[in-house]
Amino acid sequence: MDVQSSVGRASTGAGTGTRFWIFPQPPFIPGYEEPDRVWLSILPDEIQAGPSDARMYVADPLYSKQPYGFSRLPPFNGIRRPPVRAGPDGHFDSLDPLSRPYLGVHAYACIHRVLEIWQSYLGHRVRWFFGGTIPRLEIIPFVEWDNAQAGYGFLELGRSNATGTPRPYALNFDAIAHEIGHLIIFSEIGVPIGASRESDFFPFSEGFSDCVSLISFLSFDSAIDRLLRRTQGNLLLYNELNRFAETSPETQIRLATNFRRMSEVTREPHDRALPFIGAVFDAIVELYHRNLVANGSAERRLLHVDLRDLTLDEFDRFRELTAQSFRNRPLFFQLALAKARDDIGRALGASLMKLDARTLTFNQAARAIVDAGEGAVAEVLNASFSWREIIY
């Protein structure tokens, strides 16, 4: 008997899903040079070369293409690179994750990962808002363009030249998760046809998509482990008094840490989104603290700490107490953060069922999120959104 073929057939037919490599952070970030092996729930026999399936497909142009716009939409009809095929066992983790062909595979895997996470929070399958005319999402893994965008039937990924070295967004889980966040919002609450650029929908979409990215990043066990080890369990290090986040690799966390209120922002959508993102992150941290107290890993006075009121000496003493507890009980800290992540994720997901893109306001969205929470989750969310002047 051919042992390798037997093993391949067994793993393919086991019904456990399909294996891929995913980088929780881009591989040029220190600490994230190696990808995580991830099982996606889609089965190997549901994936064709490309990769492609019933919901999405990779179309990798052989030559440079213009980004999609109002006058250009899928499908891409130019010459494509050869479709990537799975290994002999039906999985995609035998490919070199830093090779050019893997760009499309990585983007495909990241999209599935984000959808699996948020469909769990939503409680149902995401149905593409463009599905009536374009049945599948087209994934363009690389265009000569310093941007990434998702739109009507497509996700296309350029590259960043911020450091002088091209960095493809196809290897950037954060960027991909953010763009899929936009597609989730459009698919769940509709498209704001005719909405003014001054409306709250656009900053809400940016803020919610950043939260999709943040919570999706925290779905990686390796990401939670690295984050807690870097901070020794003290997530307050990522706020205004920190001396750490400026050089931190966890880009989603750095983005979420701010003390901006609605009265302090402009009408520019990304700037106006900051209080919403900060409120969600504050709620995750507060629930994380409550979970630590509940499982005996922290003293009750942790619940009364306001970073804005601490002197640097008090902050250093507080940090050392947290570090000692983390060294003794790291698993309890991981469980506390995972629970806070899921409590907030469920509230965010459930809130979308009550929102309409045509009439959405930040106040309305925040109240829907609070209403979707239960007990302490709703209490913490309400306090956080109120302090940010989102709920009034």
Secondary structure as UniProt FT lines:
FT   HELIX           3..12
FT   TURN            13..14
FT   STRAND          18..22
FT   TURN            27..28
FT   TURN            30..31
FT   STRAND          36..40
FT   HELIX           44..46
FT   STRAND          56..58
FT   TURN            70..71
FT   TURN            88..89
FT   TURN            93..94
FT   TURN            97..98
FT   TURN            100..101
FT   HELIX           102..122
FT   TURN            129..133
FT   STRAND          137..140
FT   STRAND          148..151
FT   TURN            152..153
FT   STRAND          154..157
FT   STRAND          159..160
FT   TURN            162..163
FT   STRAND          167..168
FT   HELIX           169..171
FT   HELIX           173..189
FT   TURN            193..194
FT   TURN            197..198
FT   HELIX           201..217
FT   TURN            218..219
FT   HELIX           221..231
FT   TURN            232..233
FT   HELIX           235..238
FT   TURN            240..241
FT   HELIX           245..247
FT   HELIX           251..256
FT   HELIX           262..264
FT   HELIX           269..294
FT   TURN            295..296
FT   HELIX           300..304
FT   HELIX           307..309
FT   HELIX           312..328
FT   HELIX           330..351
FT   HELIX           352..354
FT   TURN            357..359
FT   HELIX           362..372
FT   HELIX           376..387
FT   TURN            388..389
//
